[in-house]
Amino acid sequence: MRPATLLRLALAGTRTDGARVALTAVSAALATLAGLAALTVLAVAKPPGHAWVNSDQYTNALLREPGLRPGVAFALLLLCIPVLGLAGQCARLGAPGRDRRLAALRLVGATPGQVTRIAVAETGVASLLGTVTGLAVFLVGRRLLHRPDATGRLPLPTDVLPAPAATTAVVLGLPLVAALASALLLRRVTTTPFGVVRRVRTRAPWPWPGVLILAALAIFAAIRPVLLWYERRDVVEPDWVAPLMLMAGGLTAMIGVVSGTGWISYQTGQVLHRYGRGAAALLAARRLTADPWAGSRTFAALLAALIVGAGAAGIRADFLAQAELTRRTGAGLSDPDFYLNAMGLVDLAIVVAMAIAGGGLLVAVVEGITSRRRAYAAQVATGVPRATIGRSLLWASLAPAVPAVGLALTVGYLLVRGLLPDPSGGGYRTTVCDAGPDLCGDPATSARYARTEWVPEVVVRPDVPWEQLAWLAAGGLAAVLATAAAGLLVLRASTSVEELRTT
């Protein structure tokens, strides 16, 4: 099949197919903007001299201090997680119609490999259009936002650009990853002239994701001993050790929590089936046990954002503990309020990430209702009230979401607690002068008023940030409830008797 033909067939279809391509492109554009912004922050050149010299060409302290720029880049990269999750949900939009189109191509003589390449090409081309658009918006926005003040200082790092290799990796790497992910997801799909057959798992999920969660906790707990090992042997620590362990532990934790949602959904369905009362609870129980992995697909972006949010809450609690240590002993952070204010950027990124994840949830709920509209219409035709079907959808959304949200918050907080030790200080003698600054500053008189005090050793254990964790849990469950309620608006149109004729 020639590339031009492959491209034409990949972008063909109905308005739903066009909406799927457009939403995938928008998601890729947003991910590109976030990635290029993070790379721009990391590309800020260090002034000559010591490695920790501030970059005074910026008005924002988060950009001036080299120790804070990685945190800013991390907050920007955090936005890529829900955006990529939104792209995955958008790729499922209009799946039944796409399946019929691929089956028609098989009917006219296309091979299974060719229809798979068509489906993969659709995702890759849509993502490439999005990344190119994101690059153009980034370059234009960089020029528009380049506004130095009277002293020549900049509010944003518009004076630097990411390395060309890094930019190319983002613009071309995201579509490649999207295409490879589509090929991976289609490995269980067989397209025949009579339709699309998906080989699904029939056995109950195993709790093996718990092993991944324990492994992630062990990786984070091992970072500090590994760094101390280098320090004790007077060996220069390689720059890649700590970032690699952080990335490996974070990805392992996210995979464990997201895949563990399948096991949670199945167990929740079993409990509902045994103790549930009413048709709505029983319908939800059968749906959860029949397709427990739907929760992993639906809640993936939201759970990832909650893990990072709980980790940020743990870091904020550590900053508060260090501020208390500074008050007691004079040791700790030199300016704890600055670091606490800097966490506001991470909190803002988490809020934006949860909002984007909510959009992905809405797409998933609407797609699930429309893809099952014939089954719902059949239930209504046999006498099942629409209100019962609506309550079953709420049960199926909220029942696995509550324990999954709790698991994500617990894992995110424990990761940080395993990484950061309790702030401690003291255990030394200090000289205190009881006179004023004039007498204490004069060597001839300071000894007369000086005395030696023992500063006891103080260990401040950070408090569990229950309030912030509660807000994160409430926000996550509110997003699930809001999207489920919005999906009910689509339910009436999808349960009309005419939908029984849908193929």
Secondary structure, 3 states (H helix, E strand, C coil): CCHHHHHHHHCCCCHHHHHHHHHHHHHHHHHHHHHHHHHHHHCCCCCCCCCCCCCCCECCHHHHCCCCHHHHHHHHHHCHHHHHHHHHHHCCCCHHHHHHHHHHHHHCCCCHHHHHHHHHHHHHHHHHHHHHHHHHHHHHHHHHCCCCCCCCCECCCCCCCCCHHHHHHHHHHHHHHHHHHHHHHHHHEEEECCEEEECCCCCCCCCCHHHHHHHHHHHHHHHHHHHHHHHHCCCCCCCCHHHHHHHHHHHHHHHHHHHHHHHHHHHHHHHHHHHCCCHHHHHHHHHHHHCCCHHHHHHHHHHHHHHHHHHHHHHHHHHHHHHHHHHHHCCCCCCHHHHHHHHHHHHHHHHHHHHHHHHHHHHHHHHHHHHCHHHHHHHHHCCCCHHHHHHHHHHHHHHHHHHHHHHHHHHHHHHHHHHCCCCEECCEEEEEECCCHHHHHCHHHHHHHEEEEEECCEECCCCCCHHHHHHHHHHHHHHHHHHHHHHHHHHHHHCCHHHHHCC
